[in-house]
Amino acid sequence: MTDSRFEVVKILSVPLTRDKQLALEKEFDRYASATNWVMKFMVTQHITKPERAIEALSESFGAEFDKRPSYLQDVVRTAKIEILEHRRLARTIRSMRDKKPFFKEGRMILSQPIVSVGKSALIFRLPDRTQMPIPYDKRSRNREADVLTHIVRGDSEQGNQRYDRVRLTWNKEGFVGIDIRARLDKMRRDS
């Protein structure tokens, strides 16, 4: 991974229908509460390694939030990053030293197979195994058309190796900001 170069590709979604907004809002709330629950567990149990956290939380997390192991891995990874960021800031900001880390609602950072990047839409898989397409805005889709084509070509049985994690940011006006962490080193060499 040291020789590969990752870039963040920023795309907006179209304004979503009311049904999709309600379903996505529920998922954003569930992700935030799951991340805060995992952070509280990791801080109180003094767990620093994500593997130990996944092992300790697998059964209780499945009963409380989601049974998919990839969802638990994403939540633990996000919780670990938030804890480290909080500790880094607590060294310099005095008011943060006595507080517990907290994940703010409105963001989800997910990986495959929960989300998959398509040429015209992001496919989000819900816990009940249904798929929710989140179409890209025409302007941002056309701006990043070459990158999206490059990412979509990387699909295989093991998953797409051309992108890592996808950050979804909820906007109150009814659309979603989509940030794709894509590996673009081969694309830059080909062109």
C-alpha positions in Angstrom: 0.0 0.0 0.0 2.9 2.3 0.3 3.4 2.7 -3.5 -0.3 3.2 -4.2 -1.8 6.7 -4.2 -5.2 7.4 -2.8 -7.3 10.4 -3.7 -10.6 11.5 -2.4 -13.2 11.9 -5.1 -16.1 14.2 -4.0 -19.5 13.7 -5.6 -23.0 14.9 -4.6 -26.2 13.0 -4.9 -29.4 14.2 -6.4 -32.1 15.4 -4.0 -33.5 12.1 -2.6 -37.1 11.1 -2.4 -38.8 11.4 1.0 -38.8 7.6 1.5 -35.1 7.4 0.8 -34.4 10.3 3.1 -36.3 8.7 6.0 -34.5 5.3 5.4 -31.0 7.0 5.2 -31.7 9.2 8.2 -32.5 6.1 10.2 -29.2 4.5 9.0 -27.2 7.6 9.9 -28.6 7.7 13.4 -28.0 3.9 13.8 -24.4 4.3 12.6 -23.7 7.2 15.0 -25.2 5.4 18.0 -23.3 2.2 17.1 -20.0 4.1 16.8 -20.6 5.9 20.1 -21.5 2.5 21.8 -18.3 0.9 20.4 -16.1 3.9 21.5 -17.6 3.8 25.0 -16.8 0.0 25.2 -13.2 0.5 23.8 -12.5 3.3 26.2 -13.9 1.6 29.3 -12.3 -1.7 28.5 -9.0 -0.1 27.4 -9.0 -1.9 24.1 -6.6 -0.5 21.5 -6.5 -3.1 18.8 -9.5 -3.3 16.5 -9.2 -7.1 16.2 -9.8 -7.5 20.0 -12.7 -5.1 19.9 -14.3 -7.0 17.0 -13.8 -10.3 18.8 -15.3 -9.0 22.1 -18.2 -7.2 20.5 -19.3 -9.5 17.7 -22.3 -11.2 19.6 -23.6 -8.2 21.5 -23.2 -5.8 18.5 -25.1 -8.2 16.3 -28.0 -8.3 18.7 -28.0 -4.5 19.3 -27.3 -3.0 15.9 -26.4 -5.2 12.9 -25.3 -8.8 12.3 -23.1 -8.1 9.3 -19.4 -8.5 10.2 -18.3 -5.9 7.7 -20.6 -3.3 9.3 -18.9 -4.1 12.7 -15.5 -3.7 11.1 -16.4 -0.3 9.7 -17.8 0.9 13.0 -14.8 -0.3 15.0 -12.4 1.3 12.5 -14.3 4.6 12.7 -14.4 4.4 16.5 -10.7 3.8 16.7 -10.0 6.8 14.4 -12.3 9.0 16.5 -10.6 7.9 19.8 -7.2 8.7 18.4 -8.3 12.0 17.0 -9.8 12.9 20.4 -6.6 12.0 22.2 -4.6 14.0 19.8 -6.8 17.1 20.3 -6.9 16.6 24.1 -3.1 17.1 24.3 -3.5 20.7 23.1 -7.1 21.7 24.0 -7.5 21.7 27.8 -11.3 21.5 27.8 -11.3 18.1 26.0 -9.1 16.3 28.5 -11.8 15.2 30.9 -14.4 14.4 28.2 -15.1 11.2 26.4 -14.8 10.9 22.6 -18.1 11.4 20.8 -19.0 10.7 17.1 -21.3 13.3 15.6 -24.3 12.3 13.6 -24.5 13.0 9.9 -21.6 10.9 8.7 -21.1 7.3 7.7 -17.8 5.8 6.6 -18.4 2.4 5.0 -16.6 -0.1 2.8 -17.4 -2.9 0.5 -19.8 -5.0 0.5 -22.1 -2.5 2.3 -21.6 0.2 -0.4 -20.5 -0.3 -3.9 -19.6 2.4 -6.4 -21.4 2.4 -9.8 -21.0 4.6 -12.8 -24.2 6.5 -12.1 -25.1 5.7 -8.5 -23.8 4.4 -5.2 -25.4 1.2 -4.1 -26.1 1.1 -0.3 -27.1 -2.3 1.1 -29.4 -2.1 4.1 -29.5 -4.7 6.9 -32.6 -6.4 5.5 -30.6 -7.2 2.4 -32.3 -4.6 0.2 -30.3 -2.3 -2.0 -30.8 1.5 -2.1 -29.3 3.3 -5.1 -28.2 6.8 -4.4 -27.8 8.5 -7.8 -25.1 11.0 -8.4 -25.8 14.6 -9.3 -25.3 15.1 -13.1 -22.8 17.9 -12.7 -20.5 16.1 -10.3 -20.9 12.8 -12.1 -19.8 14.4 -15.4 -16.9 16.1 -13.7 -15.6 12.8 -12.3 -16.7 10.6 -15.2 -13.2 9.3 -16.0 -12.5 8.4 -12.4 -15.9 6.7 -12.0 -15.3 4.6 -15.1 -11.8 3.7 -13.8 -13.3 2.6 -10.5 -16.1 0.6 -12.0 -13.7 -1.4 -14.2 -12.0 -2.8 -11.1 -15.0 -5.0 -10.0 -14.2 -8.7 -9.4 -15.3 -11.5 -7.2 -13.0 -10.4 -4.3 -14.4 -6.9 -4.5 -13.2 -3.8 -6.2 -9.6 -3.0 -5.2 -9.7 0.5 -6.8 -11.5 2.2 -3.9 -11.2 1.8 -0.2 -13.9 3.4 2.0 -16.8 5.7 1.1 -17.9 8.6 3.4 -21.5 9.6 3.2 -22.4 13.0 4.6 -26.0 13.9 5.3 -27.2 17.3 4.2 -30.5 18.6 5.6 -31.7 19.7 2.2 -32.3 16.1 1.2 -29.1 15.1 -0.6 -25.9 13.3 0.4 -22.3 14.2 -0.1 -20.3 11.2 -1.3 -16.5 11.0 -0.8 -14.8 8.0 -2.4 -11.3 7.2 -1.3 -10.0 5.9 -4.7 -6.7 4.4 -5.7 -5.9 6.3 -8.9 -2.2 5.4 -9.4 -2.9 3.0 -12.4 -5.3 5.5 -14.0 -2.6 8.3 -13.9 0.0 5.9 -15.4 -2.4 4.9 -18.2 -3.2 8.4 -19.3 
